[in-house]
Amino acid sequence: MGTSGEAGRGARPGEKAVLLAAGLADVAVSAVGSAFDVVRGFARRQDGAELAAEAERELAARGRLVLDRYASVPPAHLEVLARHVKARRMADGG
């Protein structure tokens, strides 16, 4: 291989998959290293317990939002149409 600009060009599919996996692993390792640095910084703070409790509340709130967004089942389309028809008939005196 040559320079990083040539990394994905001309590579066989197997080589490209390995290159992508290695790049993804490098990004993950960098992210984990950064996360450890942040955790170490928080551990040095005097209000660590309060900060952890606040982070837990924040994560729980975000989790609730995600579950509410994706777990609720929207009403069936035909059911909605039937309710509109029924409401219109009731409004027309029917």
Secondary structure as GFF3:
##gff-version 3
##sequence-region A 1 94
A	DSSP	three_ten_helix	4	6	.	.	.	ID=ss1
A	DSSP	alpha_helix	13	44	.	.	.	ID=ss2
A	DSSP	alpha_helix	48	71	.	.	.	ID=ss3
A	DSSP	alpha_helix	77	91	.	.	.	ID=ss4
###
